Amino acid sequence: MNLKPLSRAVLTAALATGLSATSAWAVTPIHDNPPVKPPPAAEAKPSVKGESGKPTGTSAGQGAQAQGQDAQVQPQGARPEIEVAFVLDTTGSMGGLLEGAKQKIFSIASRIAKGKPTPHLKVALVAYRDVGDSYVTKRFELSDDMDSMFAELRKLDANGGGDFPEHVGRGLGEAVSLLKWSQDREVMKVVFLVGDAPPAEREAAWDFKLWSKRAKERHIVVNTVRCGADSSTEESWRYVAKLTDGTFDSIDASGGMVAVATPYDAELSRVNAELASKTLYGGRKEVREMNLARSEATKGMAAEAVADRISYMKKSRGAGMSAPSAAAVSSAPVAVGGAVDLLEKPAALDTLKDDELPQELKGLKKEEQAAKVKQLAAERKVLEEKVAKLATERDQWLSKNATTKEDAFDANVMKSVKAQAAKFGVAY
């Protein structure tokens, strides 16, 4: 476990600053001499009282919802719902899988969204390490705001470790007890536990087997993915998977995820970067900056992630629409935190105060502001159509020229989702 970590992906200062104000992460700091007793009431504390029991105590950010959570272009209607939490070991030896997951998270979301009928997907993340590392856990709440979730995932790096067992029990326990799962039995609830080391024996309140049983009681399926070949990890992973009717899979320590280059990548990346610059957000300065940072984050996506993101946005936002209407839906990040996307809602210009205007519109007359908004909206629409066309052509090229690596992390996730979603009326 004490391998040299991969260098972390660096985000812009604006992204780090903007998202921190609304992040749904709950960070558990570790002191020089951390206690080994269960967490006191002032910290994150698990609930162990059965299916309807709710988390007790509070932690930094506990219960906070990601800005933009549940922001929908249209009512969800009778769409089936799928809730997925990834519980990831982020110690040093997991660098390969973590970097691959950053590239593949929209691929996974896009493939889940291709179910029939189109499901409404929420995703959560719980990163875990161990006592003595810079953190024990970090949580990102269940949300359908994939852009914010992607930005948070990009900020994770693989570091720490040093001894072998990790605090798996706390990672799983927080996923089961502190995430805001639906209480509806008709909602598919799944955890993917991913790591290469067995559970450490720490506080009794975060015992691994205890939270395996609580997951079963709360009708949460735990699918396990072991990275590497450690037999003690396999034993624990098989235990919880069998107990909760989940799956066990074993993959290469690096995750086995391979990016495939296509003839469309360069142009797709160029058009996507241009599209990300076509923004006009109104609202308080801090929320304008936050939304600009989220848009800026999409500029640096690899072509594969761009294509997968477009596919996911079109499929999820266009669910239930006619084919022409679905094709025309915007793939721009949804404005969050109280901001307004003026290219989507130009009428909001009439209600904004001067200090709530984006910099590009300040000092202009009302008619000039309206003309600028109309111009940029038209330019963005053209670029969205172009990037969607490129993404479709890329997918068609891949279907003819590339094969899926069946032992990769993303392939294993989809194998489990397909089998389990069938029980909830979703076919792939």
Secondary structure, 3 states (H helix, E strand, C coil): CCCCCCCCCCCCHHHHHHHHCCCCCCCCCCCCCCCCCCCCCCCCECCCCCCCCCCECCCCCCCCCCCCCCCCCCCCCCCCEEEEEEEEECCHHHHHHHHHHHHHHHHHHHHHHCCECCCEEEEEEEEECCCCCCCCEEEEEEECCHHHHHHHHHHCCCCCCCCCCECHHHHHHHHHHHCCCCCCCCCEEEEEEEECCCECCCCHHHCHHHHHHHHHHCCCEEEEEEECCCHHHHHHHHHHHHHCCCCEEEECCCCCCCCCCCCCHHHHHHHHHHHHCCCCEECCHHHHHHHHHHHHHHHCCCHHHHHHHHHHHHHHHCCCCCHHHHHHCCCCCCCCCCCEECCCCHHHHHHCCHHHCCHHHCCCCHHHHHHHHHHHHHHHHHHHHHHHHHHHHHHHHHHHHCCCCCCCHHHHHHHHHHHHHHHHCCEC
